[in-house]
Amino acid sequence: MTKDSNRPSLDDLARQLAESIPDSLRTVGEDLERNFKALLQSGLERMDLVTRDDFDLQVAVLERTREKLQQLEERLAELEKRTSN
């Protein structure tokens, strides 16, 4: 598992798949682990996913945007209140 979360890393997933192979086939374990990792990586790349860092960055941008929008809405309400008096 990664340090920052409970999500398994690609290496962890490849290792788990390699360990699930019967003992009689484990003599090729390292090769299987590398092949599983390459296969997983290839499949994930085709899914057009974003990295966690990119996702977290966009979440932060969205939060700042929401805060700015809230400030602008409050300012607009105040200006409308002044002009209606």
C-alpha distances in whole Angstrom, upper triangle without the diagonal:
4,7,9,7,6,6,4,6,9,9,6,9,12,11,11,14,16,15,17,20,23,24,27,25,22,25,24,20,19,21,20,16,18,20,17,15,18,19,16,17,20,20,18,20,23,22,22,19,19,16,15,17,20,19,19,22,24,23,25,28,28,28,31,33,33,34,37,38,38,40,42,43,44,46,48,49,50,52,54,55,57,58,59,61
4,6,6,7,6,6,6,10,10,9,11,14,14,14,17,18,19,20,23,26,27,30,28,25,27,26,22,21,23,22,18,19,21,18,16,19,20,17,16,20,20,17,19,23,21,21,18,17,14,12,14,17,17,16,19,21,21,22,25,26,26,28,30,30,31,34,35,36,38,40,41,42,44,45,46,48,50,51,52,54,56,57,59
4,6,8,9,10,10,13,13,12,15,17,17,17,20,22,21,23,26,29,30,33,31,28,30,29,25,24,26,25,21,22,24,22,19,22,24,20,20,24,24,21,23,26,24,24,21,19,16,13,14,18,18,16,19,22,21,21,24,26,25,27,30,30,31,33,35,35,37,39,40,41,43,45,46,47,49,50,51,53,55,56,58
4,7,8,10,11,14,15,14,16,19,19,19,22,24,24,25,28,32,32,35,33,31,33,31,28,26,28,27,23,24,26,23,21,23,24,21,20,24,23,20,22,25,23,23,19,17,14,11,12,15,15,13,16,18,17,18,21,22,21,23,26,26,27,29,31,31,33,35,36,37,39,41,42,43,45,47,48,49,51,52,54
4,5,8,10,13,15,13,15,18,18,18,20,22,22,23,27,30,31,34,32,29,32,30,27,26,28,26,22,23,25,22,20,23,23,20,19,23,22,19,21,24,22,22,18,17,14,11,13,16,15,13,17,19,17,18,22,22,22,24,26,26,27,30,31,31,33,36,36,37,40,41,42,43,46,47,48,50,52,52,54
4,6,9,13,14,11,13,16,16,15,18,20,20,20,24,27,28,31,29,27,30,29,25,25,26,24,21,23,24,21,19,22,22,18,19,22,21,19,21,24,21,22,19,18,16,13,16,19,17,16,20,21,20,21,25,25,24,27,29,29,30,33,34,34,36,38,39,40,42,44,44,46,48,49,50,52,54,55,56
4,6,10,11,9,10,13,14,13,16,18,18,19,22,25,27,30,28,25,28,27,23,23,24,22,19,20,21,18,16,19,19,15,15,19,17,15,18,20,18,19,15,15,13,11,14,17,15,15,19,20,19,21,24,24,24,27,28,28,30,33,33,34,36,38,39,40,42,43,44,46,48,49,50,52,54,55,57
4,7,8,6,6,10,10,10,12,15,15,16,19,22,23,26,24,22,24,23,19,19,20,18,15,16,17,14,13,16,16,12,13,17,16,14,17,19,18,19,16,16,14,13,16,18,17,18,21,22,22,24,26,27,27,30,31,32,33,36,37,37,40,41,42,43,46,47,48,50,51,52,54,56,57,58,60
4,5,5,6,9,10,11,12,14,15,17,19,23,24,26,24,21,24,22,18,17,18,17,13,14,15,13,10,13,14,11,11,15,14,12,15,17,17,17,15,15,12,12,14,17,17,17,20,22,22,23,26,27,27,30,31,32,33,36,37,38,40,41,42,44,46,47,48,50,52,53,54,56,58,59,61
4,5,5,6,9,10,11,12,14,15,17,21,22,24,22,20,22,19,16,15,15,14,10,11,12,9,7,9,10,7,7,11,11,10,12,15,15,16,14,15,13,13,16,18,18,19,22,23,23,25,27,28,29,32,33,34,36,38,38,40,42,43,44,46,48,49,50,52,54,54,56,58,59,60,63
4,5,5,6,9,10,10,12,14,16,19,20,22,20,17,19,17,14,12,13,12,8,9,11,9,7,10,12,10,10,13,14,13,15,18,18,19,18,18,16,16,18,20,21,22,24,26,26,28,30,31,32,34,36,37,38,40,42,43,45,46,47,49,51,52,53,55,57,58,59,61,62,64,66
4,5,5,6,9,10,10,12,15,18,19,22,19,17,19,18,14,13,15,13,10,11,13,11,9,13,14,11,12,16,16,15,17,20,19,21,19,19,17,17,19,22,22,22,25,27,27,28,31,31,32,35,36,37,38,41,42,42,45,46,47,49,51,52,53,55,57,57,59,61,62,63,65
4,5,5,6,9,10,11,13,17,18,21,18,16,19,17,14,14,14,12,9,11,12,8,8,11,11,8,10,14,13,12,15,17,17,19,17,18,17,17,20,22,21,23,25,27,27,29,31,31,32,35,36,37,39,41,41,42,45,46,47,49,51,52,53,55,57,57,59,61,62,63,65
4,5,5,6,9,10,11,15,16,18,15,14,16,14,10,10,11,8,5,7,8,5,5,9,9,8,10,12,13,13,15,18,18,20,19,20,19,19,22,24,24,25,28,29,29,31,33,34,35,38,39,40,41,43,44,45,48,49,50,52,54,55,56,58,59,60,62,64,65,66,68
4,5,5,6,9,10,13,14,17,14,12,14,13,9,9,11,9,6,9,10,8,8,12,13,11,13,16,16,17,19,21,21,23,22,23,21,21,24,26,26,27,30,31,31,33,36,36,37,39,41,42,43,45,46,47,49,51,52,53,55,57,58,60,61,62,64,66,67,68,70
4,5,5,6,9,12,14,16,14,12,15,14,11,12,14,11,8,12,13,10,10,14,14,12,15,17,17,17,20,22,21,24,22,24,22,22,25,27,26,27,30,31,31,33,36,36,37,40,41,41,43,45,46,47,49,51,51,53,55,56,57,59,61,62,63,65,67,67,70
4,5,5,7,11,13,15,12,11,14,13,10,11,12,8,7,11,10,7,9,12,11,10,14,16,15,16,19,20,20,23,22,24,23,23,26,28,27,29,31,32,32,35,37,37,38,41,42,42,44,47,47,48,51,52,52,54,56,57,58,60,62,63,64,67,68,68,71
4,5,6,9,10,12,10,8,11,9,6,8,9,6,5,9,9,7,10,12,12,12,15,17,17,18,21,22,23,25,24,26,25,25,28,30,30,31,34,35,35,37,39,40,41,43,45,45,47,49,50,51,53,55,55,57,59,60,61,63,65,66,67,70,71,71,74
4,5,8,9,12,10,8,11,11,8,10,12,9,8,12,13,11,13,16,16,15,18,20,20,21,24,25,25,28,27,28,27,27,29,32,31,32,35,36,36,38,41,41,42,45,46,46,48,50,51,52,54,56,56,58,60,61,62,64,66,67,68,70,72,72,75
4,6,9,11,10,9,13,13,10,13,14,11,11,14,14,12,14,17,16,15,19,20,20,21,24,25,25,28,27,28,27,28,31,32,32,33,36,37,37,39,41,41,42,45,46,46,48,51,51,52,54,56,56,58,60,61,62,64,66,66,68,70,72,72,74
4,6,8,6,6,10,10,8,12,12,9,10,14,13,11,14,17,16,16,19,21,20,22,25,26,26,29,28,30,29,30,33,35,34,36,38,39,39,42,44,44,45,48,49,49,51,53,54,55,57,59,59,61,63,64,65,67,69,69,71,73,74,75,77
4,5,6,6,10,11,10,14,14,12,13,17,16,15,18,20,19,20,23,24,24,26,28,29,30,33,32,34,33,34,37,38,38,39,42,43,43,45,47,48,49,51,52,53,55,57,57,58,61,62,63,64,67,67,68,71,72,73,74,77,78,78,81
4,5,5,8,10,9,13,14,13,14,17,17,17,19,22,21,22,25,26,26,28,31,32,32,35,34,36,35,35,38,40,40,41,44,45,45,47,49,49,50,53,54,55,56,59,59,60,63,64,65,66,69,70,70,73,74,75,76,79,80,81,83
4,6,7,9,10,14,14,13,15,18,18,18,21,23,22,23,26,27,27,29,32,32,33,36,36,38,37,38,40,42,42,43,46,47,47,49,52,52,53,56,57,57,59,61,62,63,65,67,67,69,71,72,73,75,77,77,79,81,83,83,86
4,5,6,7,11,11,9,12,15,14,14,17,19,18,20,23,24,24,26,28,29,30,33,33,35,34,35,37,39,39,41,43,44,44,47,49,49,50,53,54,55,57,59,59,60,63,64,65,67,69,69,70,73,74,75,76,79,80,81,83
4,5,5,8,9,8,10,13,13,13,16,18,18,19,22,23,24,25,27,29,30,32,32,33,32,33,35,37,37,39,41,42,43,45,47,47,49,51,52,53,55,57,58,59,61,62,63,65,67,68,69,71,73,73,75,77,78,79,82
4,5,8,9,9,11,13,14,15,17,19,20,21,23,24,25,27,29,30,32,34,34,35,34,35,37,39,39,41,43,44,45,47,49,50,51,53,54,55,57,59,60,61,63,65,66,67,69,70,71,73,75,76,77,80,81,82,84
4,6,5,6,9,10,11,12,14,15,16,18,20,21,22,24,26,27,29,31,31,32,31,32,35,36,37,38,40,42,43,45,46,47,49,51,52,53,55,57,57,59,61,62,63,65,67,68,69,71,73,73,75,77,78,79,82
4,5,5,6,9,10,10,12,14,15,16,18,20,21,22,24,26,27,29,28,30,28,29,32,33,34,35,38,39,40,41,44,44,45,48,49,50,52,54,55,56,58,59,60,62,64,65,66,68,70,71,72,74,75,76,79
4,5,5,6,9,10,11,12,14,15,16,18,20,21,22,25,26,28,27,28,27,28,30,31,32,34,36,37,38,40,42,43,44,46,47,48,50,52,53,54,56,58,59,61,62,63,65,67,68,69,71,73,74,75,77
4,5,5,6,8,10,11,12,14,15,16,18,20,21,23,25,26,26,28,27,28,30,32,32,34,36,37,38,40,42,43,44,46,48,49,51,52,53,55,57,58,59,61,63,64,65,67,68,69,71,73,74,75,78
4,5,5,6,8,10,10,12,14,15,16,18,20,21,23,25,25,27,25,27,29,31,31,33,35,36,37,39,41,41,43,45,46,47,49,51,52,53,55,57,57,59,61,62,63,65,67,68,69,71,72,73,76
4,5,5,6,9,10,10,12,14,15,16,18,20,21,23,23,24,23,24,26,28,28,30,32,33,34,36,38,39,40,42,43,44,46,48,49,50,52,54,54,56,58,59,60,63,64,65,67,69,70,71,73
4,5,5,6,9,10,10,12,14,15,16,19,20,22,21,23,21,23,25,26,27,29,31,32,33,35,37,38,39,41,42,44,46,47,48,50,52,53,54,56,58,58,60,62,63,64,66,68,69,70,73
4,5,5,6,8,10,10,12,14,15,17,19,21,21,23,22,24,26,27,28,30,32,33,34,36,37,38,40,42,43,44,46,48,48,50,52,53,54,56,58,59,60,62,64,64,66,68,69,70,73
4,5,5,6,8,10,10,12,14,15,17,19,19,21,20,22,24,25,26,28,30,31,32,34,35,36,38,40,41,42,44,46,46,48,50,51,52,54,56,56,58,60,61,62,64,66,67,68,70
4,5,5,6,8,10,10,12,14,16,17,17,18,17,19,21,22,23,25,27,28,29,31,32,33,35,37,38,39,41,43,44,45,47,48,49,51,53,54,55,57,59,60,61,63,64,65,68
4,6,5,6,9,10,10,12,14,16,16,18,17,20,22,22,23,26,27,28,30,32,33,34,36,38,38,40,42,43,44,46,48,49,50,52,53,54,56,58,59,60,62,64,65,66,68
4,5,5,6,9,10,11,13,15,16,18,18,20,23,23,24,26,28,28,30,32,33,34,36,38,38,40,42,43,44,46,48,49,49,52,53,54,55,58,59,59,61,64,64,65,68
4,5,5,6,9,10,11,13,13,15,15,17,20,20,20,23,25,25,26,29,30,31,32,35,35,36,39,40,41,42,45,46,46,48,50,51,52,55,56,56,58,60,61,62,65
4,5,5,6,9,10,11,11,13,13,15,17,18,19,21,23,23,25,27,28,29,31,33,33,35,37,38,39,41,43,44,45,47,49,49,51,53,54,55,57,59,60,61,63
4,6,5,6,9,11,12,14,15,18,20,19,20,23,24,25,26,29,29,30,32,34,35,36,39,40,40,42,44,45,46,48,50,50,52,54,55,55,58,60,60,61,64
4,5,5,7,9,10,14,15,17,20,19,19,22,24,24,25,28,29,29,31,34,34,35,37,39,39,41,43,44,44,47,48,49,50,53,54,54,56,58,59,60,63
4,5,5,7,7,10,11,13,16,16,16,19,20,20,22,24,25,25,28,30,30,31,34,35,35,37,40,40,41,43,45,45,47,49,50,51,53,55,56,57,59
4,5,6,7,9,11,14,16,15,16,19,20,20,22,24,25,25,28,30,30,31,34,35,35,37,39,40,41,43,45,45,47,49,50,50,53,55,55,56,59
4,5,8,11,13,17,19,17,18,21,22,21,23,26,26,26,29,31,31,32,35,36,36,38,40,40,41,44,45,45,47,50,50,51,53,55,55,56,59
4,6,9,12,14,17,15,15,19,20,19,20,24,24,23,26,28,28,29,32,33,33,35,37,38,38,41,42,42,44,47,47,48,50,52,53,53,56
4,7,10,13,15,13,13,17,17,16,18,21,21,21,24,26,25,27,30,30,30,33,35,35,36,39,40,40,42,44,45,45,48,50,50,51,54
4,7,9,12,10,10,13,14,14,15,18,19,19,21,23,23,24,27,28,28,30,33,33,34,37,38,38,40,42,43,44,46,48,49,50,53
4,7,8,6,6,10,11,10,12,15,15,16,18,20,20,22,24,25,26,28,30,31,32,34,36,36,38,40,41,42,44,46,46,48,50
4,5,5,6,9,10,11,12,14,15,17,19,20,21,23,25,26,27,29,31,32,33,35,36,37,39,41,42,43,45,47,48,49,51
4,5,5,6,8,10,10,12,14,15,16,18,20,21,23,24,25,27,29,30,31,33,35,36,37,39,40,42,43,45,46,48,50
4,5,5,6,9,10,11,12,14,15,17,18,20,21,23,24,26,27,29,30,32,33,34,36,38,39,40,42,44,45,47,49
4,6,5,6,9,10,11,12,14,15,16,18,20,21,22,24,26,27,28,30,31,33,34,36,37,38,40,42,43,45,47
4,5,5,6,9,10,11,12,14,15,16,19,20,21,23,24,26,27,29,30,31,33,35,36,37,39,41,42,43,45
4,5,5,6,9,10,11,13,14,15,17,18,20,21,23,24,26,27,29,30,32,33,35,36,38,39,41,42,44
4,5,5,6,9,10,11,12,14,16,17,18,20,21,23,24,26,27,29,30,32,33,34,36,38,39,41,43
4,5,5,6,9,10,10,12,14,15,16,18,20,21,22,24,25,26,28,30,31,32,34,36,37,38,41
4,5,5,6,9,10,10,12,14,15,16,18,20,21,23,24,25,27,29,30,31,33,35,36,37,39
4,5,5,6,9,10,11,12,14,15,17,18,20,21,23,24,26,27,29,30,32,33,35,36,38
4,5,5,6,9,10,11,12,14,15,16,18,20,21,22,24,26,27,28,30,32,33,34,37
4,5,5,6,9,10,10,12,14,15,16,18,20,21,22,24,25,26,28,30,31,33,35
4,5,5,6,9,10,11,12,14,15,17,18,20,21,23,24,26,27,29,30,32,34
4,5,5,6,9,10,11,12,14,15,16,18,20,21,22,24,26,27,29,30,32
4,5,5,6,9,10,10,12,14,15,16,18,20,21,22,24,26,27,28,31
4,5,5,6,9,10,10,12,14,15,16,18,20,21,22,24,26,27,29
4,5,5,6,9,10,11,12,14,15,17,18,20,21,23,25,26,28
4,5,5,6,9,10,10,12,14,15,16,18,20,21,22,24,26
4,5,5,6,9,10,10,12,14,15,16,18,20,21,22,25
4,5,5,6,9,10,11,12,14,15,16,18,20,21,23
4,5,5,6,9,10,11,12,14,15,17,18,20,22
4,5,5,6,9,10,10,12,14,15,16,18,20
4,5,5,6,9,10,10,12,14,15,16,19
4,5,5,6,9,10,11,12,14,15,17
4,5,5,6,9,10,11,12,14,16
4,5,5,6,8,10,11,12,14
4,5,5,6,9,10,11,13
4,5,5,6,9,10,11
4,5,5,6,9,10
4,5,5,6,9
4,6,5,7
4,6,6
4,5
4
